[in-house]
Amino acid sequence: MFLKNCWYVACTPDEVSDQPLSRKICGQRMVFYRAAENQITALEDFCPHRGAPLSLGYIEDGLLVCGYHGLAMGADGKTASMPGQTVDRFRCVQSFAVVERYGFVWVWPGDQALADSAAIPALEWGEQKGWAYGGGLYHINCDYRLMIDNLMDLTHETYVHASSIGQKEIDEAPVTTEFDGDTVTTSRYMENISAPPFWQMALRSNDLADDVLVDRWQICRFSPPSHVMIDVGVALAGKGGFNADDKYKASGTVVDFITPESDTSIWYFWGMARNFKPDDADLTAQIRDGQGAIFAEDLEMLESQQRNLLENPERKLMKLNIDAGGVHSRRILARLIKQETQ
């Protein structure tokens, strides 16, 4: 189960170019395309004539033309024309509220009367100058809540990501979990440690020594329906850690937008925003490539975990102190979903 009266990232603008894009979101098949005046549009991916996917068609004069029999669909979900037919009585298809913002395309899969673009989360790095962002997309065969669990407890970094961002000090540092309304925050701070390989690279990129002790932080924030933003970074030891002056640290925000496709699959939009050397395109690409390799390791683990859970539905899982962030995130989702479906 997932929330539907909310905004999800559906795709990135570059995915919607000259051809329609098919994407299943929260169990609903949608087609995204650019209608008149380049306006991004989302419709049910279903032709009312014979049920063919509209995404297999093409765009002509701002209309989405079905590739099966030439039915032309308007952005409002009403048939505009069809060769040799009078279309006044044709059934409509569902249209969805969609907004292009912050370099993403957002869609509202629930009650369209409730869609309010003001409810799209405000992203500092997406609004202000002086930030760079690079990211990507993975399709992962797992329950979206497993990904939330993964991101709200970074203990797994020591083991899954041992060659990049993992280190034993993550296990040894205490985790704190806090709540503010429907937001859950888990925090971990490590002092006087060596930087792991990924952060050594980041230090060098910000013209800092990479062979000195650092203070490191991981601050994970969950907000419904399935967004996790993680403040991460390292600063030269003794310079203030998270609050250190920018000249002493390399830091950023790990961006995680988790969009359910089905009960056991997700579209995972990942990336990192940073405010040091934002004009360095090569650095953005280097960080993006490094992150992509890191998240690929999560992909294998999560899909294997999902297979195990499906094969053993009767098995109950343990809940430890390190799981508090994910557990409370799930409780918030369960409450909100119950309210939405009553």
N, C-alpha and C positions, 0 to 999 in steps of 0.2 A: 504493500500500500504506500501511496505517496500523496503529498499535498498537490492540489491542482490550482487552487486560487492563489497563485503566486507567479513570480517571474523566474524563468529558467533561461540559461544560455542555450540557444538552439544551434548556433553555428557561428562562423566568423564571416564577415562581409565578402572575403575573397572566395568563399565556397559558393556564393550566389552570384554568378557572373552572367553569362549568356544563356546558360541552361538551367532548368529547374533542378532543385535539390530535394531529394526525398529523405526524410528523417522521422523515425518513430520516437515519440516523446511521451512519457507517462502512459504508454500503451496505445497511443493514438498515432496513426500514420498521417504525417503532414507533408505538404509540398511547399517549398519556399522559392520565390522567384521575384524578379523586379518587374513591376507593372509599369503603367504610364508614369512618366517623369522620374523614372528610376526608383520608384517607391517600393521598398521591401514589403512583400505580401506573404501571408501564410494561409493556406486552405487545407481542408481535409483532402488527402491524396486518394480521391475516389471519384471517378466519373459517374454521374447519375444515369448515364445511358446503359452501359454494360458492366460497370464496376472496374474498369481498367484504371491503373494508376495514372493520374494526371501528370505525374513527374516524368513519364515516358514520352510526353509531348514536347511542345516547343512554344516559344513566346512570339507573338505577332501582333503588332500595333497595341501593345500593352495588355493583350489578352493571353491567357494560357490555353493553348489548343491541344486537345486530347490527340495523342498519336495513333488512336485506334480508328475513329470515324470522323475526326475533325470538329468535334464539339468545341466551341470557344467559350471559356469561362471567364467571368469578370472577377475583379478583386473582392467583390461583395459576396461571392459564392453563388451568384445567379448566372445561368446560362445566357450568354449574349447572342449567340447564333450557332447554327449547325446547318451544313449543306442540305438543301431540300426539305428542311423541317421548320415548323412554326414552334418556337420555344417558350411561349408565354406560360404554359402549364408545366414546364419541366421542374423537377424538384431541385431545391437549393442544396449546396453542400456547406459544411461548417467553415466559417472564416474565423481566424484567430487574431487577437491583438498582437502586434509585433512592433518592436522598437529597435532601431539601430543606435547603439550608444557605447562609448568606451572601447570601440573596436570589436564589439560583439553584437550579435543579433539576439534579442531577447523575445521570448514568446510566453503568452499567458494561456495555459491549456484548459483552465477551468471556466467558471461562469464569466462570460465576456462582459456582462454588465458591471462586474466588479473590477475590471482591469483599469489600473491607474498607473500611469508611467512614473508618477512621483514615488511609487513604492519600489522602483528599481534601486538597489543599494548604491549609495554614493561612494565613489572610489576616488580617493585623493590622488592616486597616481594616474588616474584616467582623466583628471580635470586640470591638474596643475602642470605648468612647465617645469623642466628640470628633472623629469623622470623618463626612464626608458623601460620598455616592456618587450619581452620575447617569450613565446610559448608555443604550445602545440595541442594536439587532440589525440586521445587514445580511445578506442572502443574496447571495453573490458567486460567480460562475462562474469559479473558478480552483482549481488545485491548492493544498491547504492549505500546502504548503511554500513556495509563492510568497509567501504572506502572512507566513510566518515570516521569509523573506529580507527582505521589505519592512520589517519591524519591527526586525530586528537590524542594519540599516544605514539610519540616518536621513539619509544624505547627500541622498536624494531630496527632503527637505523644501525645500531651496533652490529646487527647480524645480517640483515638484508642488504645493507649498503656499506659493508665493511671497507670497500676499496675507495670510497668517495667522501661520504659525509659521516660515516659511523665511527664511533670511538667508545672505549669502555667507560669513559667519564659520564656518558649519557645515562648508563645504568646506575651509576653511583650518585647522581644528583637527584635530590628530592623533587617531586612534582606537586604543584599546587593547582587546585581546581576551584574556579570561582563562577558565580552565576549572576547575571544581570538581566532580569526579564527572560526573554527567550534566547539569550546569548550565553554560551558557555566558553570559558577561557581556561586553558591549561598552560602552565608556565614552568620552564626549567631554565635555571641559570648555572653556568659552570665557570669557575674562576681558576686562573693560573694553570691553563692546560695548553697543550700543543694543538695547533689547528690541523684538522684533517685535510686531505688533498684538495677537495673542492674549495675550501676556505683559504688554503695557501694560495691557490690561483687567484682568488678574489682579492686577497691582500696585495699580491704583486701587481694586480691590475689597477689598484688604487695607490700605487707607488709606496707601499708599506713593506717592511721586512716580513718574510713569511716563516722565519726560523726562530721567532721569539714567542714567549708565552702570551696567551690571549685570554680574554674573558668572552664566553660564548653564551648566546641566549636563543631560546625557542619559545615563542608565545603564540599559541594556536587558538583561534577564535572561530567557533561555529555559530552560524545564524541560519534560521530556516529560509528556504526549504532544505538546502544541502550545500551551502557555501562555507568554505573554510579558508580563512586568510591567516597566514603564519608569518609573524615578524621574526626574522632570523638574521644572524650576523655574528661577527667577531670584532673585538676591539683590543688594541694593545693593552696588556694587563695593567691594571691600576689606573686607567684613564677614565673610568666611569662606566664601563660596560655598555649596556643598552643606551645609557644617557651620555655616552662619550661624545665629544666634539667630532664632527664628520671627518676631520683630518686624521683621526686616530682609528678609524674603523672602516670595515666593509660590511654593508648590510643591505637588506632588501625585504620585500614582502613576497612570499610564495603564494601564488594565486591558484585556488582550487575551486572550480565550478563543476559540480557533479550533477549531471542531468540524467535522471532515470530514463532508460529506454523501455525496459520491462521489469518484472520482479527480479530478474537475475541478469540484467545487463545494463550498462551505463555508457553515456558519452562523457568522457573526462577531459575537461578543458583545463590545462595546466600551464603555468608560466611563472616568471619572476619579474617583479618591478623593482627598479633600483634608482637611487638618486645620486650615485657617484658616476662620473664620466658618462652621462646620458647620451652624449653625441658619438660615442665610440661604437659604431655598428659592428665591428669585428668582435668586440667584447660581448655585445648582446648576443651575437651568434654563438660565441664560445660558451656562454652561460646556458643558452637554450639547448645546445647540443649536450652539455653536461647534465642538465636537468632531464632531458629526454632519456638518456641512458639510465639515470637513477630511477625514474618512474617506470621504465620498462621492467626493472627488477621487481617493483611492486606488482606490476601486471601479472607476472607469472605466479607470484605468491597468492594474490587475491583469487585468481581463477582456480587455482588448485584448492584453496580454502573453500570456495563455493562448491566445487565438486564434492568435496568431503562432506560438507553440511547437507547437500542434497541426498547423498547416499546414506546419511546417518541422521535422519530427522528427529529421532527419539533422543539423541544425545544432548545433554544439557552442558552448557559451557560455563567455565569458571568466571567470576568477576573479581578482579584484584584491584588494589588501589591505583595501579597505573591505567586501569580501564575506566576510571571515573568520568573523564571527559566524554568518551563515546557513550557510556551508559546514560548519562544525563541528557546528551543530545538525542538519543533514542526516545527517552521519556518525553521530551518536549515535542518531538515529532508525533509520537503516539497520541498525545493530548490534543494537538492541533488537528490531526487527521480525524480524530473522533468528533471534535467540534464541527469540522467541515462536513462530515458525512451524516450528522444527526438531522 
